[in-house]
Amino acid sequence: MIVCVAVVGHQNNPLYIESFTDADDALKLHHIVHCSLDVVDEQVNNPKKSGPTLNETFLGLLYPTENYKVYGYFTNTKVKFILVTTDLDVRDTDVRNFFRRFHAAYVDAVSNPFHVPGKKITSKTFEKG
């Protein structure tokens, strides 16, 4: 089950964070998302060690915690997508498909002529998507 999704800008500023749990867990999930940015930066800046190839945008499992698994995706505009799930047996193909659909929804949201680049995403269709 997906418990949190986030879109983080190229300067590590949060553009969109949504948690699908009660309010008590929301702060913990925000902390997990921000901690995962260090892992994303490490994988992207050191591709020879553990990161993706140049054409690969799916970063895979960033790190597991006791209750969650955190996955990452890196766009060519250096925007990062973070997915936090409680399913401990998720297949990578399912996560890749989610990120592809999420990326398409993100592109639609930021292609809106009224969206200001670098600002929080406030599109209602993005939230539903």
Backbone as CSV, one residue per row, in Angstrom:
resi,resn,N_x,N_y,N_z,CA_x,CA_y,CA_z,C_x,C_y,C_z
1,MET,0.831,-1.172,0.000,0.000,0.000,0.000,0.885,1.249,0.000
2,ILE,0.569,2.182,-0.853,1.319,3.437,-0.921,0.888,4.317,0.244
3,VAL,1.865,4.788,1.014,1.536,5.647,2.148,1.978,7.090,1.930
4,CYS,2.896,7.313,0.975,3.355,8.678,0.738,3.997,8.774,-0.641
5,VAL,3.725,9.884,-1.330,4.407,10.210,-2.573,4.896,11.648,-2.467
6,ALA,6.015,11.909,-3.115,6.579,13.250,-3.052,7.252,13.601,-4.369
7,VAL,7.181,14.876,-4.698,7.911,15.442,-5.822,8.837,16.489,-5.227
8,VAL,10.126,16.354,-5.491,11.122,17.253,-4.919,11.872,17.917,-6.065
9,GLY,11.985,19.237,-6.016,12.625,20.003,-7.075,14.119,19.791,-7.144
10,HIS,14.736,20.388,-8.167,16.174,20.187,-8.385,17.031,20.839,-7.305
11,GLN,16.457,21.733,-6.520,17.191,22.328,-5.402,16.749,21.715,-4.073
12,ASN,16.202,20.510,-4.133,15.696,19.768,-2.978,14.580,20.493,-2.236
13,ASN,13.828,21.303,-2.965,12.662,21.945,-2.381,11.429,21.101,-2.662
14,PRO,10.579,20.890,-1.658,9.400,20.047,-1.883,8.389,20.762,-2.779
15,LEU,8.013,20.098,-3.858,7.006,20.634,-4.753,5.639,20.022,-4.462
16,TYR,5.639,18.800,-3.952,4.389,18.127,-3.637,4.700,16.973,-2.701
17,ILE,4.028,16.935,-1.568,4.135,15.797,-0.643,2.730,15.461,-0.186
18,GLU,2.361,14.211,-0.370,1.038,13.758,0.055,1.196,12.443,0.791
19,SER,0.684,12.405,2.019,0.692,11.154,2.772,-0.742,10.660,2.887
20,PHE,-0.898,9.360,2.803,-2.219,8.737,2.794,-2.471,7.964,4.081
21,THR,-2.000,8.508,5.184,-2.200,7.889,6.489,-2.757,8.944,7.436
22,ASP,-2.875,8.579,8.699,-3.379,9.553,9.660,-2.337,10.638,9.934
23,ALA,-2.754,11.686,10.572,-1.904,12.856,10.771,-0.674,12.559,11.624
24,ASP,-0.758,11.553,12.487,0.381,11.233,13.347,1.575,10.717,12.545
25,ASP,1.312,9.978,11.486,2.388,9.419,10.678,2.904,10.393,9.615
26,ALA,2.179,11.452,9.349,2.554,12.372,8.265,3.933,12.983,8.502
27,LEU,4.223,13.398,9.709,5.530,14.006,10.000,6.652,12.979,9.843
28,LYS,6.402,11.761,10.273,7.406,10.698,10.130,7.670,10.415,8.648
29,LEU,6.620,10.399,7.832,6.787,10.149,6.405,7.512,11.300,5.711
30,HIS,7.251,12.526,6.135,7.984,13.666,5.585,9.472,13.542,5.915
31,HIS,9.766,13.089,7.110,11.162,12.886,7.509,11.815,11.789,6.656
32,ILE,11.092,10.716,6.406,11.619,9.630,5.573,11.908,10.131,4.169
33,VAL,11.000,10.942,3.616,11.201,11.495,2.273,12.452,12.359,2.232
34,HIS,12.616,13.218,3.226,13.789,14.101,3.217,15.085,13.334,3.449
35,CYS,15.047,12.287,4.247,16.241,11.458,4.435,16.603,10.711,3.159
36,SER,15.612,10.345,2.375,15.888,9.612,1.145,16.578,10.479,0.101
37,LEU,16.490,11.791,0.229,17.156,12.676,-0.736,18.670,12.514,-0.696
38,ASP,19.211,12.199,0.467,20.657,11.948,0.566,21.044,10.715,-0.244
39,VAL,20.219,9.686,-0.193,20.490,8.461,-0.941,20.378,8.736,-2.445
40,VAL,19.378,9.526,-2.842,19.220,9.879,-4.256,20.446,10.636,-4.744
41,ASP,20.888,11.631,-3.981,22.075,12.403,-4.382,23.309,11.526,-4.475
42,GLU,23.438,10.592,-3.552,24.583,9.688,-3.579,24.560,8.812,-4.829
43,GLN,23.396,8.273,-5.172,23.301,7.405,-6.346,23.490,8.183,-7.643
44,VAL,22.973,9.397,-7.703,23.060,10.178,-8.935,24.470,10.737,-9.133
45,ASN,25.122,11.162,-8.066,26.451,11.760,-8.178,27.564,10.732,-8.283
46,ASN,27.315,9.493,-7.883,28.311,8.420,-7.976,27.722,7.253,-8.746
47,PRO,27.469,7.416,-10.050,26.776,6.354,-10.788,27.576,5.063,-10.926
48,LYS,28.887,5.122,-10.789,29.692,3.920,-10.947,29.513,2.974,-9.769
49,LYS,29.267,3.523,-8.591,29.187,2.682,-7.399,27.854,1.947,-7.299
50,SER,26.763,2.706,-7.178,25.501,2.018,-6.938,24.328,2.636,-7.685
51,GLY,24.575,3.649,-8.470,23.481,4.373,-9.095,23.074,3.798,-10.428
52,PRO,22.125,4.458,-11.050,21.630,3.980,-12.336,22.582,4.327,-13.470
53,THR,22.321,3.756,-14.633,23.082,4.143,-15.802,22.604,5.511,-16.259
54,LEU,23.260,6.074,-17.252,22.925,7.424,-17.677,21.494,7.565,-18.178
55,ASN,20.962,6.552,-18.831,19.619,6.635,-19.375,18.541,6.143,-18.417
56,GLU,18.919,5.567,-17.316,17.956,4.992,-16.381,17.476,6.059,-15.398
57,THR,16.158,6.235,-15.329,15.611,7.227,-14.411,15.084,6.583,-13.137
58,PHE,14.802,5.300,-13.181,14.322,4.586,-12.005,15.507,4.252,-11.118
59,LEU,15.500,4.748,-9.906,16.616,4.532,-8.994,16.467,3.252,-8.183
60,GLY,15.261,2.702,-8.165,15.037,1.460,-7.437,14.807,1.700,-5.963
61,LEU,15.028,0.663,-5.200,14.855,0.741,-3.753,15.970,1.599,-3.173
62,LEU,15.583,2.710,-2.559,16.588,3.577,-1.945,17.030,3.004,-0.612
63,TYR,16.079,2.689,0.228,16.402,1.989,1.471,15.122,1.458,2.114
64,PRO,15.230,0.334,2.760,14.087,-0.185,3.512,14.196,0.232,4.977
65,THR,13.058,0.454,5.597,13.018,0.640,7.042,12.264,-0.556,7.619
66,GLU,12.005,-0.506,8.886,11.313,-1.630,9.511,9.901,-1.804,8.957
67,ASN,9.212,-0.697,8.704,7.822,-0.760,8.267,7.594,-0.310,6.830
68,TYR,8.586,0.318,6.217,8.390,0.928,4.901,9.524,0.552,3.946
69,LYS,9.215,0.702,2.666,10.232,0.643,1.621,10.151,1.958,0.862
70,VAL,11.307,2.528,0.552,11.367,3.832,-0.102,12.009,3.651,-1.473
71,TYR,11.301,4.096,-2.521,11.763,3.994,-3.901,11.972,5.394,-4.464
72,GLY,12.860,5.495,-5.448,13.153,6.789,-6.047,13.142,6.769,-7.555
73,TYR,12.947,7.950,-8.116,12.901,8.164,-9.563,13.490,9.540,-9.805
74,PHE,14.321,9.655,-10.823,15.051,10.900,-11.095,14.775,11.308,-12.539
75,THR,14.206,12.490,-12.752,13.892,12.930,-14.109,15.114,13.598,-14.733
76,ASN,15.035,13.849,-16.043,16.157,14.508,-16.712,16.232,15.991,-16.371
77,THR,15.216,16.544,-15.715,15.272,17.929,-15.249,15.670,18.002,-13.780
78,LYS,16.192,16.907,-13.258,16.688,16.772,-11.886,15.598,16.898,-10.827
79,VAL,14.374,16.612,-11.205,13.280,16.528,-10.246,13.217,15.092,-9.758
80,LYS,12.999,14.932,-8.465,13.015,13.612,-7.857,11.606,13.225,-7.413
81,PHE,11.240,11.976,-7.653,9.987,11.422,-7.162,10.336,10.381,-6.116
82,ILE,9.641,10.434,-4.990,9.872,9.500,-3.894,8.551,8.792,-3.606
83,LEU,8.617,7.483,-3.449,7.459,6.668,-3.129,7.759,5.883,-1.861
84,VAL,6.865,5.976,-0.883,6.998,5.214,0.355,5.832,4.239,0.411
85,THR,6.136,2.970,0.603,5.108,1.938,0.622,5.274,1.035,1.837
86,THR,4.167,0.442,2.247,4.225,-0.511,3.365,4.349,-1.938,2.869
87,ASP,4.127,-2.170,1.576,4.263,-3.513,1.011,5.735,-3.894,0.975
88,LEU,6.064,-4.957,1.651,7.460,-5.369,1.707,7.836,-6.312,0.577
89,ASP,6.868,-6.704,-0.243,7.164,-7.610,-1.354,6.691,-7.020,-2.687
90,VAL,7.009,-5.781,-2.928,6.627,-5.089,-4.161,7.628,-5.449,-5.260
91,ARG,7.098,-5.692,-6.464,7.973,-5.977,-7.600,8.440,-4.666,-8.219
92,ASP,9.670,-4.658,-8.701,10.224,-3.459,-9.324,9.431,-3.032,-10.553
93,THR,8.877,-3.978,-11.296,8.106,-3.612,-12.488,6.858,-2.833,-12.118
94,ASP,6.231,-3.181,-11.000,5.053,-2.430,-10.552,5.426,-1.014,-10.147
95,VAL,6.554,-0.871,-9.476,7.000,0.455,-9.053,7.405,1.290,-10.269
96,ARG,8.069,0.674,-11.235,8.431,1.389,-12.475,7.190,1.900,-13.198
97,ASN,6.172,1.053,-13.291,4.933,1.466,-13.945,4.262,2.606,-13.193
98,PHE,4.282,2.554,-11.857,3.725,3.651,-11.082,4.467,4.949,-11.385
99,PHE,5.804,4.885,-11.379,6.588,6.104,-11.612,6.374,6.643,-13.028
100,ARG,6.199,5.778,-14.004,5.926,6.249,-15.372,4.607,7.011,-15.427
101,ARG,3.574,6.459,-14.806,2.281,7.149,-14.782,2.354,8.438,-13.962
102,PHE,3.078,8.392,-12.850,3.234,9.570,-11.996,4.008,10.658,-12.733
103,HIS,5.022,10.258,-13.492,5.804,11.224,-14.269,4.925,11.861,-15.342
104,ALA,4.085,11.083,-15.992,3.179,11.632,-17.005,2.205,12.631,-16.377
105,ALA,1.687,12.322,-15.201,0.795,13.258,-14.508,1.542,14.520,-14.101
106,TYR,2.798,14.374,-13.684,3.618,15.530,-13.329,3.858,16.426,-14.540
107,VAL,4.159,15.822,-15.681,4.391,16.599,-16.904,3.127,17.359,-17.285
108,ASP,1.989,16.715,-17.172,0.728,17.401,-17.463,0.499,18.579,-16.515
109,ALA,0.832,18.402,-15.242,0.607,19.456,-14.253,1.521,20.659,-14.486
110,VAL,2.791,20.412,-14.781,3.713,21.532,-14.956,3.625,22.136,-16.353
111,SER,2.930,21.469,-17.272,2.717,22.038,-18.599,1.578,23.053,-18.615
112,ASN,0.869,23.153,-17.527,-0.196,24.137,-17.395,0.419,25.539,-17.507
113,PRO,-0.114,26.403,-18.353,0.483,27.731,-18.511,0.394,28.588,-17.252
114,PHE,-0.455,28.219,-16.308,-0.580,29.001,-15.074,0.321,28.489,-13.960
115,HIS,1.015,27.392,-14.195,1.939,26.858,-13.196,3.254,27.627,-13.259
116,VAL,3.739,28.044,-12.097,5.015,28.738,-12.004,6.096,27.699,-11.693
117,PRO,7.098,27.562,-12.572,8.143,26.561,-12.341,8.850,26.778,-11.000
118,GLY,9.067,25.671,-10.290,9.751,25.726,-9.006,8.823,25.960,-7.827
119,LYS,7.556,26.216,-8.082,6.582,26.430,-7.005,5.816,25.135,-6.743
120,LYS,5.131,25.074,-5.614,4.371,23.879,-5.258,3.305,23.582,-6.309
121,ILE,3.073,22.312,-6.510,2.073,21.856,-7.475,0.704,21.889,-6.796
122,THR,-0.208,22.668,-7.391,-1.536,22.822,-6.800,-2.641,22.326,-7.721
123,SER,-2.289,21.577,-8.734,-3.247,21.088,-9.716,-4.171,20.047,-9.103
124,LYS,-5.472,20.235,-9.266,-6.452,19.271,-8.762,-6.378,17.956,-9.549
125,THR,-6.128,18.036,-10.855,-6.037,16.810,-11.633,-4.791,16.005,-11.261
126,PHE,-3.710,16.681,-10.852,-2.512,15.974,-10.397,-2.799,15.224,-9.108
127,GLU,-3.542,15.844,-8.211,-3.870,15.190,-6.944,-4.765,13.976,-7.140
128,LYS,-5.658,14.043,-8.135,-6.546,12.915,-8.405,-5.823,11.797,-9.132
129,GLY,-4.853,12.188,-9.979,-4.187,11.261,-10.876,-3.513,10.139,-10.236
